Amino acid sequence: MPIGIGIGLSPLVRNWTVLNQSWYGIERDNAIVSPDWTRIASSPAAMDLHRTLPVHQLFRPCVINTDKSVNYYLQNDLTKKADGSASNLSGTDGNVMSYQTKSYWKFTEKVGTLERIKISVNRQTAAGWVEITPQFYSCYEGKLVGTKLSSVSGVLPTNSRSETTFRADARANGAGYEQQWLKPYTELVHLFFIQFATNNFQKAVTPALTVEGYCQGGIGNGITTATGSEWSAFNGYN
């Protein structure tokens, strides 16, 4: 990677300097009316990180035990275990989660109307970089199973409860369980922004990559085009 390095550094130090500086991210001028961002990286060679998405690759779907140990990992479509055998997403084997397996580092800044978000799998020591430590994210909206708010497949999420009650429902799983709050949600949002270089989640799903090999599109309209009768029939307007 062609990064300028001071004369006289040993090969080990030079290699660490390259590693420590490697990051990828996005920037935009928020004075411009557009949801799209520009991809940036620590060097021209590091733009390849937008193709390989090393931070995003840290996340692995899994089913976890009550003590937050991994019962088994899942293939990306969740229907099979990593070994190819059938998975059970009903809650019998545990909550279905996405596990951030290692720390990564994130840097955000705003200079005038210019905003930037940078991420790296490499430890960053410069001021402003923050370590995002490993954690679990639920793959599904919370469903109350008994007294526990659970992440399971094939059921409607529980609704019409207060936030205070939902917190208690989440904590009923054991120490360390919480209702998702703003900070982890923000981490996921920023990862979407960086992967697709847009903050318009409702762009059409586009599996094809750009000519550069980057992701494009979004996750579609979702339920935003549902009619009132469909909403009522689905879950009574909740």
C-alpha positions as CSV (number, residue, x, y, z in Angstrom):
1,M,0.0,0.0,0.0
2,P,1.7,3.3,-1.1
3,I,1.6,5.2,2.1
4,G,4.5,7.7,2.8
5,I,6.6,6.4,5.7
6,G,9.5,8.1,7.4
7,I,13.1,7.1,6.5
8,G,14.9,4.8,8.9
9,L,11.9,2.8,10.2
10,S,12.4,-1.0,10.5
11,P,10.2,-3.2,8.2
12,L,8.2,-4.3,11.3
13,V,7.4,-0.6,12.1
14,R,6.6,0.2,8.5
15,N,4.2,-2.7,8.3
16,W,2.5,-1.7,11.5
17,T,2.2,1.9,10.2
18,V,0.5,0.7,7.0
19,L,-1.8,-1.6,9.0
20,N,-2.7,1.1,11.5
21,Q,-3.7,3.6,8.9
22,S,-5.9,1.4,6.7
23,W,-9.6,2.4,6.8
24,Y,-12.6,2.9,4.5
25,G,-15.6,5.1,4.8
26,I,-17.8,7.8,3.3
27,E,-18.2,11.5,3.2
28,R,-20.8,14.0,2.0
29,D,-21.6,17.7,2.0
30,N,-24.9,17.9,3.8
31,A,-25.7,21.2,2.1
32,I,-26.3,19.2,-1.0
33,V,-29.8,17.7,-1.3
34,S,-28.9,14.1,-1.9
35,P,-29.1,11.0,0.2
36,D,-25.9,9.6,-1.4
37,W,-22.4,9.7,0.0
38,T,-18.9,9.5,-1.7
39,R,-16.7,6.5,-0.8
40,I,-13.3,7.3,0.6
41,A,-10.4,5.3,2.0
42,S,-7.0,5.8,3.6
43,S,-5.3,5.4,0.3
44,P,-6.2,4.6,-3.3
45,A,-5.2,0.9,-2.7
46,A,-7.5,0.9,0.4
47,M,-10.5,1.6,-1.8
48,D,-10.5,-2.2,-2.3
49,L,-11.9,-2.4,1.3
50,H,-15.2,-1.2,-0.1
51,R,-15.3,-4.4,-2.1
52,T,-14.2,-6.8,0.6
53,L,-16.0,-5.0,3.5
54,P,-13.8,-6.4,6.3
55,V,-15.6,-4.7,9.2
56,H,-19.0,-5.9,7.8
57,Q,-17.5,-9.4,7.6
58,L,-17.0,-9.5,11.3
59,F,-20.7,-10.1,11.8
60,R,-21.9,-13.7,11.8
61,P,-25.4,-15.0,12.3
62,C,-25.8,-17.5,15.0
63,V,-28.1,-19.0,17.7
64,I,-26.9,-18.3,21.2
65,N,-27.4,-19.9,24.6
66,T,-28.8,-18.1,27.6
67,D,-25.3,-17.3,28.9
68,K,-24.5,-15.6,25.6
69,S,-22.2,-18.4,24.4
70,V,-22.7,-19.4,20.7
71,N,-24.8,-22.6,20.4
72,Y,-24.0,-22.7,16.6
73,Y,-23.3,-20.4,13.7
74,L,-25.6,-20.1,10.8
75,Q,-25.2,-19.7,7.0
76,N,-26.2,-16.3,5.7
77,D,-29.7,-17.3,4.8
78,L,-30.2,-18.6,8.4
79,T,-32.0,-21.8,7.2
80,K,-28.9,-23.9,7.8
81,K,-26.2,-24.2,10.4
82,A,-22.7,-23.5,9.3
83,D,-22.1,-27.2,8.9
84,G,-25.0,-27.5,6.5
85,S,-27.5,-29.2,8.8
86,A,-31.0,-27.7,9.4
87,S,-31.2,-24.8,11.9
88,N,-34.0,-24.3,14.5
89,L,-35.0,-20.6,14.7
90,S,-38.1,-21.1,16.9
91,G,-36.3,-20.3,20.1
92,T,-35.8,-23.9,21.2
93,D,-32.1,-23.7,20.5
94,G,-31.8,-20.1,21.7
95,N,-32.1,-16.5,20.4
96,V,-31.2,-15.8,16.8
97,M,-28.6,-13.2,16.7
98,S,-25.9,-11.5,14.6
99,Y,-22.6,-11.6,16.5
100,Q,-19.9,-8.9,16.0
101,T,-17.0,-11.3,16.6
102,K,-14.2,-8.8,17.0
103,S,-13.7,-5.1,17.8
104,Y,-13.5,-2.5,15.1
105,W,-12.7,1.2,15.2
106,K,-14.9,4.1,14.0
107,F,-14.2,7.8,13.4
108,T,-16.9,10.4,12.8
109,E,-16.5,14.1,12.2
110,K,-18.3,17.1,10.9
111,V,-16.4,20.1,9.6
112,G,-18.8,22.8,8.5
113,T,-21.2,21.0,6.2
114,L,-18.8,18.2,5.4
115,E,-19.5,14.9,7.3
116,R,-17.3,11.8,7.3
117,I,-17.6,8.3,8.8
118,K,-14.6,6.0,8.7
119,I,-14.2,2.4,10.0
120,S,-11.3,0.0,10.3
121,V,-10.6,-3.6,11.5
122,N,-7.2,-2.3,12.5
123,R,-6.5,-0.6,15.9
124,Q,-6.4,3.1,15.3
125,T,-4.5,5.2,17.8
126,A,-5.1,8.7,16.3
127,A,-7.4,11.1,18.3
128,G,-11.1,10.7,17.5
129,W,-11.2,7.0,16.8
130,V,-13.5,4.9,19.0
131,E,-13.3,1.1,19.6
132,I,-16.6,-0.7,18.9
133,T,-16.4,-3.8,21.1
134,P,-18.0,-7.2,20.2
135,Q,-21.7,-7.5,20.8
136,F,-24.8,-9.3,19.7
137,Y,-27.7,-7.8,17.7
138,S,-31.1,-9.5,17.4
139,C,-32.0,-10.8,13.9
140,Y,-35.7,-10.3,14.6
141,E,-37.9,-7.8,16.3
142,G,-38.6,-8.8,19.9
143,K,-41.3,-11.4,20.6
144,L,-42.4,-12.1,24.1
145,V,-42.0,-15.8,24.8
146,G,-43.1,-16.5,28.3
147,T,-41.6,-13.7,30.2
148,K,-38.6,-13.1,27.9
149,L,-38.3,-10.8,24.9
150,S,-36.9,-13.1,22.3
151,S,-35.4,-13.0,18.8
152,V,-37.1,-15.9,17.0
153,S,-38.4,-16.5,13.5
154,G,-41.9,-17.0,12.1
155,V,-43.9,-14.9,14.7
156,L,-45.2,-11.4,14.9
157,P,-43.3,-9.1,17.2
158,T,-44.9,-8.2,20.5
159,N,-46.4,-4.7,20.6
160,S,-48.6,-2.4,22.7
161,R,-46.3,-2.5,25.7
162,S,-44.4,0.4,27.3
163,E,-40.7,0.9,26.8
164,T,-40.2,0.4,30.5
165,T,-41.9,-3.0,30.3
166,F,-40.0,-4.0,27.2
167,R,-36.7,-3.3,29.0
168,A,-37.8,-5.6,31.8
169,D,-38.8,-8.2,29.2
170,A,-35.3,-8.1,27.6
171,R,-33.5,-8.2,30.9
172,A,-35.5,-11.3,31.9
173,N,-33.1,-13.3,29.6
174,G,-30.3,-12.8,32.0
175,A,-27.3,-10.5,32.8
176,G,-26.2,-8.4,29.9
177,Y,-29.4,-8.5,27.9
178,E,-31.0,-5.2,27.0
179,Q,-33.6,-3.7,24.7
180,Q,-31.7,-2.3,21.8
181,W,-30.9,1.4,22.5
182,L,-29.6,4.2,20.3
183,K,-25.9,3.5,20.3
184,P,-25.9,0.0,18.8
185,Y,-28.7,1.0,16.4
186,T,-26.5,3.9,15.2
187,E,-23.6,1.5,14.6
188,L,-25.8,-0.6,12.3
189,V,-27.1,2.4,10.5
190,H,-23.6,3.7,9.8
191,L,-22.5,0.2,8.5
192,F,-25.5,0.4,6.0
193,F,-24.5,3.9,5.0
194,I,-20.9,2.8,4.3
195,Q,-21.8,-0.4,2.5
196,F,-24.3,1.2,0.1
197,A,-23.0,4.8,0.2
198,T,-26.5,6.2,0.8
199,N,-28.8,7.0,3.7
200,N,-31.8,6.2,1.6
201,F,-32.7,2.7,3.0
202,Q,-35.7,2.5,0.6
203,K,-33.8,2.4,-2.6
204,A,-34.7,-0.7,-4.6
205,V,-32.9,-3.9,-3.8
206,T,-30.1,-4.2,-6.4
207,P,-28.1,-7.5,-6.1
208,A,-25.7,-6.5,-8.9
209,L,-22.5,-4.7,-7.9
210,T,-21.3,-1.5,-9.5
211,V,-18.6,-1.6,-12.1
212,E,-16.1,-1.0,-9.3
213,G,-17.4,-4.0,-7.4
214,Y,-19.3,-2.0,-4.7
215,C,-22.8,-2.7,-3.3
216,Q,-25.6,-0.5,-4.5
217,G,-29.3,0.0,-4.0
218,G,-31.0,-0.4,-0.6
219,I,-33.4,-2.7,1.2
220,G,-36.6,-1.7,-0.7
221,N,-39.9,-0.1,0.4
222,G,-40.7,-2.6,3.1
223,I,-44.2,-2.1,4.5
224,T,-44.4,1.6,3.6
225,T,-46.7,0.9,0.7
226,A,-49.1,-1.2,2.7
227,T,-52.8,-0.1,2.8
228,G,-54.7,0.5,6.0
229,S,-56.7,-2.7,5.5
230,E,-53.5,-4.7,5.1
231,W,-52.0,-3.1,8.2
232,S,-55.1,-3.9,10.3
233,A,-55.3,-7.5,9.1
234,F,-51.6,-8.0,9.8
235,N,-51.5,-6.9,13.5
236,G,-54.4,-4.5,14.3
237,Y,-52.5,-1.3,13.3
238,N,-49.7,-2.0,15.8
